[in-house]
């Protein structure tokens, strides 16, 4: 069964510290520019992703055709929900090398049919580590490497810097990668910390992303209720 990824909140999401999500930071009209818009397009990209990584944690919402995710992330933690159109959803919790997942009935039925065994149960959390292929696959949605190993662009990558605009009331500077009729746009905050706040993409291999709640603690806890060890995929 394909694990191609929509977003939604869940009990897992609410287990993160500060279970009531706050909106992205909004700058006042008098907020001082951080100067990122004066940099080159590549420097803007690298600075934005580095700022997100240095925050140490954030709330990420990912949407793409056919699905998405709603996750709170830190370097070693992840908590939230992944939803796949037509294939159901699952809650995911990761704390270091420990991974827990709990599917809805649609996702469980599909996975169990594909694997030829009762691998997942809607009534219990499945636990494993990255050495378990199934749990590693489910946890791959977390992308903790955004914090531990932030992306940088090759010098040969051609980006175009746009004019300062706003995203949800926050002044941002966009940088655009366009090729063969498709484009990806990253929006970096021009006041306060130069965070990457949003990514819009028309490419199938790059979903849309929205970031908020930078540096908010993500207090990931092992789930309550029945827990079983995940079988090998």
BALOBA-1460 file (C-alpha; in Angstrom, 3 decimals):
// residues 233
<rec num="1" residu="x" x="0.000" y="0.000" z="0.000"/>
<rec num="2" residu="x" x="1.421" y="3.358" z="-0.954"/>
<rec num="3" residu="x" x="2.218" y="5.681" z="1.926"/>
<rec num="4" residu="x" x="1.941" y="8.751" z="-0.305"/>
<rec num="5" residu="x" x="0.464" y="11.524" z="1.728"/>
<rec num="6" residu="x" x="-3.990" y="15.778" z="4.168"/>
<rec num="7" residu="x" x="-3.931" y="17.339" z="7.396"/>
<rec num="8" residu="x" x="-5.960" y="17.012" z="10.583"/>
<rec num="9" residu="x" x="-5.673" y="17.354" z="14.337"/>
<rec num="10" residu="x" x="-5.704" y="14.397" z="16.668"/>
<rec num="11" residu="x" x="-5.152" y="13.248" z="20.219"/>
<rec num="12" residu="x" x="-1.527" y="12.815" z="19.256"/>
<rec num="13" residu="x" x="-1.292" y="16.405" z="18.074"/>
<rec num="14" residu="x" x="-2.791" y="17.595" z="21.336"/>
<rec num="15" residu="x" x="-0.158" y="15.729" z="23.340"/>
<rec num="16" residu="x" x="2.398" y="18.289" z="22.253"/>
<rec num="17" residu="x" x="3.132" y="21.004" z="24.770"/>
<rec num="18" residu="x" x="0.706" y="23.857" z="24.525"/>
<rec num="19" residu="x" x="-1.972" y="21.740" z="22.902"/>
<rec num="20" residu="x" x="-3.816" y="24.814" z="21.626"/>
<rec num="21" residu="x" x="-1.939" y="25.808" z="18.467"/>
<rec num="22" residu="x" x="-1.063" y="29.474" z="18.219"/>
<rec num="23" residu="x" x="-1.181" y="31.398" z="14.984"/>
<rec num="24" residu="x" x="1.974" y="32.333" z="13.151"/>
<rec num="25" residu="x" x="3.700" y="35.446" z="14.371"/>
<rec num="26" residu="x" x="2.236" y="38.635" z="12.972"/>
<rec num="27" residu="x" x="4.368" y="41.713" z="12.716"/>
<rec num="28" residu="x" x="3.181" y="45.201" z="13.625"/>
<rec num="29" residu="x" x="3.326" y="47.859" z="10.909"/>
<rec num="30" residu="x" x="6.324" y="49.421" z="12.664"/>
<rec num="31" residu="x" x="8.301" y="46.171" z="12.955"/>
<rec num="32" residu="x" x="11.933" y="46.594" z="11.959"/>
<rec num="33" residu="x" x="13.231" y="44.807" z="8.876"/>
<rec num="34" residu="x" x="15.704" y="42.011" z="9.518"/>
<rec num="35" residu="x" x="17.432" y="42.738" z="6.195"/>
<rec num="36" residu="x" x="16.932" y="39.319" z="4.607"/>
<rec num="37" residu="x" x="15.301" y="40.897" z="1.548"/>
<rec num="38" residu="x" x="18.628" y="42.585" z="0.745"/>
<rec num="39" residu="x" x="20.356" y="39.219" z="0.282"/>
<rec num="40" residu="x" x="20.628" y="37.185" z="-2.904"/>
<rec num="41" residu="x" x="17.922" y="34.627" z="-3.663"/>
<rec num="42" residu="x" x="20.171" y="31.723" z="-2.652"/>
<rec num="43" residu="x" x="21.195" y="33.476" z="0.554"/>
<rec num="44" residu="x" x="17.541" y="34.128" z="1.387"/>
<rec num="45" residu="x" x="16.692" y="30.444" z="0.901"/>
<rec num="46" residu="x" x="19.634" y="29.210" z="2.978"/>
<rec num="47" residu="x" x="19.010" y="31.785" z="5.727"/>
<rec num="48" residu="x" x="15.305" y="30.897" z="6.019"/>
<rec num="49" residu="x" x="15.869" y="27.172" z="6.360"/>
<rec num="50" residu="x" x="18.723" y="27.740" z="8.787"/>
<rec num="51" residu="x" x="16.495" y="29.991" z="10.930"/>
<rec num="52" residu="x" x="13.824" y="27.265" z="11.118"/>
<rec num="53" residu="x" x="16.437" y="24.716" z="12.136"/>
<rec num="54" residu="x" x="17.916" y="26.991" z="14.787"/>
<rec num="55" residu="x" x="14.434" y="27.499" z="16.283"/>
<rec num="56" residu="x" x="14.684" y="23.854" z="17.332"/>
<rec num="57" residu="x" x="10.983" y="23.168" z="16.893"/>
<rec num="58" residu="x" x="7.931" y="24.263" z="14.913"/>
<rec num="59" residu="x" x="4.414" y="23.359" z="13.808"/>
<rec num="60" residu="x" x="4.313" y="22.099" z="10.231"/>
<rec num="61" residu="x" x="1.231" y="21.649" z="8.056"/>
<rec num="62" residu="x" x="1.771" y="19.886" z="4.777"/>
<rec num="63" residu="x" x="-0.805" y="19.619" z="2.007"/>
<rec num="64" residu="x" x="-0.608" y="17.962" z="-1.368"/>
<rec num="65" residu="x" x="-2.980" y="16.408" z="-3.845"/>
<rec num="66" residu="x" x="-4.211" y="13.275" z="-2.143"/>
<rec num="67" residu="x" x="-3.223" y="13.990" z="1.427"/>
<rec num="68" residu="x" x="-1.109" y="15.821" z="3.970"/>
<rec num="69" residu="x" x="0.045" y="16.019" z="7.564"/>
<rec num="70" residu="x" x="-0.254" y="18.177" z="10.677"/>
<rec num="71" residu="x" x="2.811" y="17.734" z="12.876"/>
<rec num="72" residu="x" x="4.756" y="19.343" z="15.703"/>
<rec num="73" residu="x" x="8.455" y="18.717" z="15.309"/>
<rec num="74" residu="x" x="11.721" y="19.018" z="17.171"/>
<rec num="75" residu="x" x="15.127" y="17.519" z="16.470"/>
<rec num="76" residu="x" x="14.184" y="14.255" z="18.181"/>
<rec num="77" residu="x" x="10.393" y="14.448" z="18.490"/>
<rec num="78" residu="x" x="7.323" y="14.336" z="16.325"/>
<rec num="79" residu="x" x="3.629" y="14.239" z="17.148"/>
<rec num="80" residu="x" x="0.566" y="14.619" z="14.944"/>
<rec num="81" residu="x" x="-1.523" y="13.100" z="12.198"/>
<rec num="82" residu="x" x="-0.987" y="11.977" z="8.635"/>
<rec num="83" residu="x" x="-3.941" y="11.608" z="6.284"/>
<rec num="84" residu="x" x="-3.962" y="9.959" z="2.869"/>
<rec num="85" residu="x" x="-6.984" y="10.538" z="0.644"/>
<rec num="86" residu="x" x="-8.919" y="7.334" z="0.137"/>
<rec num="87" residu="x" x="-6.521" y="5.363" z="2.332"/>
<rec num="88" residu="x" x="-7.250" y="6.700" z="5.789"/>
<rec num="89" residu="x" x="-5.067" y="8.297" z="8.418"/>
<rec num="90" residu="x" x="-2.775" y="7.475" z="11.308"/>
<rec num="91" residu="x" x="-1.491" y="9.200" z="14.414"/>
<rec num="92" residu="x" x="2.273" y="9.259" z="14.795"/>
<rec num="93" residu="x" x="4.490" y="9.882" z="17.822"/>
<rec num="94" residu="x" x="8.252" y="9.772" z="17.745"/>
<rec num="95" residu="x" x="10.529" y="10.296" z="20.723"/>
<rec num="96" residu="x" x="14.144" y="9.627" z="19.898"/>
<rec num="97" residu="x" x="14.327" y="6.100" z="18.512"/>
<rec num="98" residu="x" x="10.898" y="5.142" z="19.852"/>
<rec num="99" residu="x" x="8.060" y="5.315" z="17.340"/>
<rec num="100" residu="x" x="4.347" y="4.768" z="17.984"/>
<rec num="101" residu="x" x="1.559" y="4.751" z="15.424"/>
<rec num="102" residu="x" x="-2.203" y="4.258" z="15.607"/>
<rec num="103" residu="x" x="-4.285" y="4.001" z="12.413"/>
<rec num="104" residu="x" x="-7.923" y="4.588" z="11.656"/>
<rec num="105" residu="x" x="-9.885" y="1.599" z="10.313"/>
<rec num="106" residu="x" x="-9.403" y="2.500" z="6.645"/>
<rec num="107" residu="x" x="-5.644" y="2.776" z="6.942"/>
<rec num="108" residu="x" x="-5.364" y="-0.356" z="9.074"/>
<rec num="109" residu="x" x="-7.455" y="-2.436" z="6.672"/>
<rec num="110" residu="x" x="-5.413" y="-1.293" z="3.697"/>
<rec num="111" residu="x" x="-2.047" y="-1.940" z="5.326"/>
<rec num="112" residu="x" x="-3.087" y="-5.317" z="6.706"/>
<rec num="113" residu="x" x="-4.383" y="-6.378" z="3.299"/>
<rec num="114" residu="x" x="-1.180" y="-5.255" z="1.587"/>
<rec num="115" residu="x" x="1.041" y="-7.003" z="4.129"/>
<rec num="116" residu="x" x="-1.087" y="-10.137" z="4.292"/>
<rec num="117" residu="x" x="-1.292" y="-10.047" z="8.075"/>
<rec num="118" residu="x" x="-2.811" y="-8.075" z="10.943"/>
<rec num="119" residu="x" x="0.063" y="-5.651" z="11.315"/>
<rec num="120" residu="x" x="-1.887" y="-2.665" z="12.631"/>
<rec num="121" residu="x" x="-4.860" y="-2.324" z="14.983"/>
<rec num="122" residu="x" x="-7.199" y="0.631" z="15.506"/>
<rec num="123" residu="x" x="-7.526" y="-0.292" z="19.179"/>
<rec num="124" residu="x" x="-3.816" y="-0.306" z="20.006"/>
<rec num="125" residu="x" x="-0.704" y="1.741" z="19.427"/>
<rec num="126" residu="x" x="2.037" y="-0.095" z="17.553"/>
<rec num="127" residu="x" x="5.550" y="0.531" z="18.866"/>
<rec num="128" residu="x" x="8.886" y="0.068" z="17.177"/>
<rec num="129" residu="x" x="12.190" y="1.696" z="16.276"/>
<rec num="130" residu="x" x="13.747" y="2.734" z="12.947"/>
<rec num="131" residu="x" x="15.098" y="-0.807" z="12.631"/>
<rec num="132" residu="x" x="11.506" y="-1.920" z="11.973"/>
<rec num="133" residu="x" x="10.780" y="-1.229" z="8.297"/>
<rec num="134" residu="x" x="7.080" y="-0.497" z="8.846"/>
<rec num="135" residu="x" x="7.616" y="1.945" z="11.697"/>
<rec num="136" residu="x" x="10.498" y="3.608" z="9.903"/>
<rec num="137" residu="x" x="8.227" y="4.184" z="6.904"/>
<rec num="138" residu="x" x="5.462" y="5.707" z="9.024"/>
<rec num="139" residu="x" x="7.919" y="7.937" z="10.895"/>
<rec num="140" residu="x" x="9.476" y="9.132" z="7.642"/>
<rec num="141" residu="x" x="6.667" y="11.698" z="7.446"/>
<rec num="142" residu="x" x="8.240" y="13.573" z="10.355"/>
<rec num="143" residu="x" x="11.281" y="14.931" z="8.489"/>
<rec num="144" residu="x" x="13.223" y="15.778" z="11.645"/>
<rec num="145" residu="x" x="16.225" y="16.399" z="9.386"/>
<rec num="146" residu="x" x="14.774" y="19.860" z="8.697"/>
<rec num="147" residu="x" x="16.148" y="20.734" z="12.134"/>
<rec num="148" residu="x" x="19.210" y="18.506" z="12.336"/>
<rec num="149" residu="x" x="20.390" y="18.957" z="8.732"/>
<rec num="150" residu="x" x="18.706" y="21.968" z="7.107"/>
<rec num="151" residu="x" x="18.765" y="22.089" z="3.336"/>
<rec num="152" residu="x" x="20.974" y="24.473" z="1.348"/>
<rec num="153" residu="x" x="20.918" y="25.208" z="-2.364"/>
<rec num="154" residu="x" x="23.661" y="24.374" z="-4.810"/>
<rec num="155" residu="x" x="25.266" y="27.494" z="-6.234"/>
<rec num="156" residu="x" x="24.105" y="26.489" z="-9.718"/>
<rec num="157" residu="x" x="20.421" y="26.490" z="-8.727"/>
<rec num="158" residu="x" x="18.719" y="29.500" z="-10.276"/>
<rec num="159" residu="x" x="16.224" y="31.255" z="-8.019"/>
<rec num="160" residu="x" x="14.429" y="34.529" z="-8.610"/>
<rec num="161" residu="x" x="13.912" y="36.981" z="-5.741"/>
<rec num="162" residu="x" x="10.489" y="38.647" z="-5.649"/>
<rec num="163" residu="x" x="9.239" y="41.837" z="-4.035"/>
<rec num="164" residu="x" x="8.306" y="41.937" z="-0.343"/>
<rec num="165" residu="x" x="4.680" y="40.905" z="0.177"/>
<rec num="166" residu="x" x="2.666" y="39.450" z="3.069"/>
<rec num="167" residu="x" x="1.624" y="35.981" z="4.238"/>
<rec num="168" residu="x" x="-1.064" y="35.935" z="6.937"/>
<rec num="169" residu="x" x="-0.201" y="39.529" z="7.827"/>
<rec num="170" residu="x" x="3.537" y="38.838" z="8.078"/>
<rec num="171" residu="x" x="5.880" y="40.695" z="5.688"/>
<rec num="172" residu="x" x="7.835" y="38.161" z="3.632"/>
<rec num="173" residu="x" x="10.209" y="38.035" z="0.716"/>
<rec num="174" residu="x" x="9.566" y="35.282" z="-1.858"/>
<rec num="175" residu="x" x="12.157" y="33.332" z="-3.805"/>
<rec num="176" residu="x" x="10.985" y="31.302" z="-6.790"/>
<rec num="177" residu="x" x="12.353" y="28.260" z="-8.579"/>
<rec num="178" residu="x" x="10.672" y="27.896" z="-11.974"/>
<rec num="179" residu="x" x="11.263" y="25.240" z="-14.607"/>
<rec num="180" residu="x" x="9.265" y="23.710" z="-17.460"/>
<rec num="181" residu="x" x="6.040" y="25.466" z="-16.493"/>
<rec num="182" residu="x" x="6.235" y="24.468" z="-12.831"/>
<rec num="183" residu="x" x="7.307" y="26.559" z="-9.883"/>
<rec num="184" residu="x" x="8.126" y="26.439" z="-6.178"/>
<rec num="185" residu="x" x="7.994" y="29.581" z="-4.029"/>
<rec num="186" residu="x" x="9.472" y="29.962" z="-0.548"/>
<rec num="187" residu="x" x="8.401" y="32.870" z="1.673"/>
<rec num="188" residu="x" x="10.832" y="34.120" z="4.350"/>
<rec num="189" residu="x" x="9.885" y="36.559" z="7.124"/>
<rec num="190" residu="x" x="11.433" y="40.013" z="6.687"/>
<rec num="191" residu="x" x="10.837" y="41.086" z="10.298"/>
<rec num="192" residu="x" x="11.894" y="39.297" z="13.459"/>
<rec num="193" residu="x" x="13.674" y="36.017" z="12.830"/>
<rec num="194" residu="x" x="13.964" y="35.315" z="9.080"/>
<rec num="195" residu="x" x="11.907" y="32.118" z="9.294"/>
<rec num="196" residu="x" x="10.641" y="30.177" z="6.312"/>
<rec num="197" residu="x" x="6.884" y="30.580" z="6.819"/>
<rec num="198" residu="x" x="5.437" y="28.970" z="3.729"/>
<rec num="199" residu="x" x="6.182" y="27.008" z="0.580"/>
<rec num="200" residu="x" x="3.828" y="26.913" z="-2.392"/>
<rec num="201" residu="x" x="4.501" y="24.404" z="-5.148"/>
<rec num="202" residu="x" x="2.923" y="23.315" z="-8.409"/>
<rec num="203" residu="x" x="5.246" y="20.292" z="-8.591"/>
<rec num="204" residu="x" x="3.885" y="16.849" z="-7.766"/>
<rec num="205" residu="x" x="7.029" y="15.916" z="-5.851"/>
<rec num="206" residu="x" x="6.965" y="18.994" z="-3.583"/>
<rec num="207" residu="x" x="3.904" y="19.581" z="-1.370"/>
<rec num="208" residu="x" x="2.771" y="22.917" z="0.039"/>
<rec num="209" residu="x" x="4.057" y="23.681" z="3.544"/>
<rec num="210" residu="x" x="3.148" y="26.161" z="6.295"/>
<rec num="211" residu="x" x="5.237" y="26.742" z="9.438"/>
<rec num="212" residu="x" x="4.373" y="28.395" z="12.754"/>
<rec num="213" residu="x" x="4.946" y="28.136" z="16.529"/>
<rec num="214" residu="x" x="8.720" y="28.406" z="16.204"/>
<rec num="215" residu="x" x="10.734" y="27.392" z="19.283"/>
<rec num="216" residu="x" x="7.613" y="26.245" z="21.165"/>
<rec num="217" residu="x" x="8.348" y="23.229" z="23.346"/>
<rec num="218" residu="x" x="7.274" y="19.879" z="21.915"/>
<rec num="219" residu="x" x="6.814" y="17.683" z="24.990"/>
<rec num="220" residu="x" x="6.376" y="14.317" z="23.332"/>
<rec num="221" residu="x" x="5.125" y="11.567" z="25.616"/>
<rec num="222" residu="x" x="4.571" y="7.868" z="25.071"/>
<rec num="223" residu="x" x="0.901" y="7.218" z="24.304"/>
<rec num="224" residu="x" x="-1.559" y="6.059" z="26.907"/>
<rec num="225" residu="x" x="-3.612" y="2.925" z="26.365"/>
<rec num="226" residu="x" x="-2.744" y="-0.425" z="24.875"/>
<rec num="227" residu="x" x="0.614" y="-0.698" z="23.128"/>
<rec num="228" residu="x" x="1.928" y="-3.685" z="21.162"/>
<rec num="229" residu="x" x="5.222" y="-4.257" z="19.411"/>
<rec num="230" residu="x" x="4.945" y="-3.702" z="15.673"/>
<rec num="231" residu="x" x="5.497" y="-6.767" z="13.492"/>
<rec num="232" residu="x" x="8.110" y="-6.769" z="10.794"/>
<rec num="233" residu="x" x="6.757" y="-5.561" z="7.466"/>
